[in-house]
Amino acid sequence: MDLSNITRQLNSDLKPLFFGFPVSHVYNPLEYAARPYQKYLELSGQGPKEVVLVGMNPGPWGMAQTGVPFGEIETVRDWLKIDGSVDQPDRSHPKRPVTGLSCKRREVSGRRLWGWAKARFGTPTAFFARFWVANYCPLLFMEQSGRNRTPNQLPAAERKPLLAVCDVALRRSVEVLKPKYVVGIGNFAFERVSSALSGMNVTVGRITHPSPANPKANRGWMPLIEKEFIDLGVQV
């Protein structure tokens, strides 16, 4: 099973899941942004990898627009050189429109993550020779107000089947890519990686999330995570 097949199975397994109030809208960019995501897999998904980086779930101005994890528009277009038309979610939130690579908003987390990759490795080819970036959960959850609702905030009855599906997809991806390290970006991703990959022959670690809501990230994210990588045993 390759990454494209894992994605198709993941989408199929997600379809029956139900998410109720206060969630009003659910976006799955692996479906409506399938074209740029497939180009991302073609660019990045040839294994084996040394390190797999795992985020939580899409942001409204990153992966929700481009289909690329942490997919800040300028990075996707100008550095990764990924294009492709993006369709619409089944139900669009009026405060979170999907305009694909025409989106004028910018995702700070994605700018920081891919900015580090560019600064450290220079080219996508050099970066993807060692690293792969994914989101643990491909779904974006929104309340009627437009506020994001993260997977860990879902009620247990909704959260447990979602985590079970995402755990399987992560394990399958790790089996394909055979990394030495799987690194959660932030606490939630680290907890899910630790649980999902229990018993597998990988080293699990964590780096600080680049979100601007994280005070540590705002005090110099690049040097911080490079120290965290080195402490884990990853040379960058």
C-alpha positions in Angstrom: 0.0 0.0 0.0 1.4 3.4 -1.0 0.6 6.8 0.4 -2.0 7.5 -2.2 -3.9 4.3 -1.4 -3.6 5.1 2.3 -5.2 8.5 1.6 -8.1 7.0 -0.3 -8.7 4.5 2.5 -8.5 7.2 5.1 -11.1 9.3 3.3 -13.4 6.3 3.0 -13.0 5.5 6.7 -13.8 9.2 7.7 -17.0 9.5 5.7 -19.3 7.7 8.1 -18.2 9.7 11.1 -20.6 12.2 12.6 -19.7 15.5 14.3 -22.4 17.4 16.1 -22.9 20.8 17.9 -21.0 23.0 18.4 -19.2 21.8 15.2 -21.2 23.2 12.3 -18.8 22.7 9.4 -16.2 20.0 8.6 -13.6 20.4 5.8 -11.6 17.6 4.3 -8.9 19.1 2.0 -7.7 15.6 1.1 -10.9 15.4 -1.0 -11.6 18.9 -2.4 -7.9 19.8 -2.7 -6.9 16.3 -3.9 -5.0 17.6 -7.0 -2.4 19.7 -5.1 -2.2 17.1 -2.4 -1.4 14.4 -4.9 1.3 16.6 -6.3 2.6 17.0 -2.8 2.8 13.2 -2.4 4.6 12.9 -5.7 7.1 15.5 -4.6 7.6 14.4 -1.0 6.4 10.8 -0.5 9.1 8.6 -1.8 10.6 6.6 1.0 12.4 5.7 3.1 12.6 8.8 5.3 14.7 9.5 8.3 12.1 11.8 10.0 8.3 12.1 9.7 6.9 15.3 11.2 3.3 15.1 12.3 1.0 18.1 13.0 -2.5 18.1 14.5 -5.0 19.0 11.7 -5.4 21.6 9.0 -5.5 25.3 9.5 -8.1 27.4 7.7 -5.5 29.4 5.8 -3.0 26.6 5.2 -3.9 23.0 4.4 -7.6 23.9 4.1 -6.7 26.1 1.1 -3.9 24.1 -0.5 -4.2 20.5 0.6 -0.6 20.6 1.7 0.1 20.1 5.4 1.0 23.5 7.0 0.5 24.7 3.4 1.1 28.4 3.6 0.2 29.8 0.2 3.5 31.4 -0.9 5.6 28.4 0.2 3.3 26.0 -1.7 3.4 28.1 -4.8 6.9 29.5 -4.9 9.1 27.0 -3.1 7.4 23.6 -3.4 6.1 24.7 -6.9 2.8 22.9 -6.4 -0.2 24.0 -8.3 -3.6 22.5 -9.2 -7.2 23.6 -8.9 -9.0 23.3 -5.6 -12.7 22.5 -5.4 -15.1 23.4 -2.6 -16.0 21.6 0.6 -19.3 19.9 0.7 -20.5 22.8 2.9 -18.5 26.0 3.0 -18.4 28.2 6.0 -19.1 31.9 5.0 -16.3 33.1 7.3 -13.8 30.4 6.1 -14.0 30.5 2.2 -11.8 28.2 0.2 -10.1 30.0 -2.6 -7.1 27.7 -3.0 -3.8 29.4 -4.1 -5.7 32.6 -4.6 -6.2 32.9 -0.8 -4.8 36.3 0.5 -4.5 35.1 4.1 -1.3 33.6 5.4 -0.7 30.9 8.0 2.0 31.8 10.4 2.6 28.2 11.5 3.2 27.1 7.9 5.4 30.0 7.1 7.6 29.1 10.1 7.8 25.4 9.4 8.5 25.6 5.7 10.6 28.7 6.2 12.8 26.6 8.4 13.0 23.8 5.9 14.0 26.3 3.1 16.6 28.0 5.3 18.2 24.8 6.5 17.9 22.6 3.4 17.7 25.0 0.5 15.6 22.9 -1.9 12.5 20.8 -1.5 14.5 17.8 -2.9 17.1 18.1 -0.1 14.5 18.4 2.6 12.3 15.6 1.4 15.3 13.3 1.1 15.2 13.1 4.8 11.9 14.5 6.0 8.1 14.1 5.4 5.4 16.3 6.8 1.8 15.2 7.5 -1.1 16.1 9.7 -2.4 13.4 12.0 -6.0 14.3 11.3 -7.0 15.7 7.9 -10.2 17.3 9.0 -10.8 21.0 9.9 -13.6 21.5 12.4 -15.4 24.9 12.7 -18.2 26.3 14.9 -20.9 28.5 13.5 -18.9 31.6 14.6 -16.0 30.4 12.4 -13.9 29.4 15.4 -11.7 26.4 15.0 -12.5 23.3 17.2 -9.5 21.0 17.5 -9.8 17.3 17.5 -9.0 17.0 21.2 -11.9 19.3 22.0 -14.5 16.9 20.4 -16.8 14.9 22.7 -15.4 11.5 23.5 -18.1 9.7 21.5 -17.0 11.6 18.4 -13.3 11.8 19.2 -12.6 8.1 19.8 -13.7 6.8 16.4 -11.9 9.7 14.7 -8.6 8.9 16.5 -9.0 5.2 15.7 -9.2 6.0 12.0 -6.3 8.4 12.1 -4.1 6.0 14.1 -4.5 3.4 11.4 -3.5 5.8 8.6 -0.5 7.0 10.6 0.7 3.5 11.2 0.3 2.6 7.6 2.2 5.7 6.5 5.1 4.9 8.9 5.2 1.3 7.6 5.6 2.7 4.0 8.1 5.4 4.8 10.1 3.4 7.4 11.4 6.5 9.3 13.8 6.3 12.2 12.1 9.2 14.0 8.4 10.2 14.1 8.1 13.7 15.7 4.9 15.3 16.9 4.6 19.0 16.3 3.1 20.1 19.6 1.7 18.2 22.5 -1.5 16.7 20.9 0.4 15.3 17.9 3.1 13.9 20.2 0.5 12.1 22.3 -1.2 10.7 19.3 2.1 9.6 17.7 3.1 7.9 20.9 -0.2 6.0 21.2 -0.6 5.1 17.5 2.9 3.9 17.0 3.2 1.9 20.3 5.2 -1.2 19.6 6.7 -0.1 16.3 10.4 0.2 15.8 10.6 4.0 15.7 11.8 6.8 18.0 9.0 9.1 19.0 9.7 12.7 19.9 8.2 16.2 20.0 9.1 19.7 18.8 7.4 23.0 19.8 4.5 24.0 17.7 5.2 27.1 15.5 1.7 28.6 16.2 1.8 32.4 17.0 -0.5 31.5 19.9 2.4 29.7 21.5 4.6 32.2 23.4 7.7 29.9 23.1 7.4 29.9 19.4 7.4 33.7 19.2 10.7 33.9 21.0 12.7 32.3 18.2 11.2 29.1 16.8 14.0 28.0 14.5 16.8 27.8 17.1 14.4 26.3 19.6 13.3 23.4 17.4 16.8 22.8 16.1 18.0 22.2 19.7 15.0 19.9 20.2 15.9 18.0 17.1 19.5 17.6 18.3 18.4 16.5 21.8 16.3 13.8 20.0 19.2 12.7 18.0 18.3 14.3 14.6 21.1 16.2 13.0 19.9 19.4 11.2 
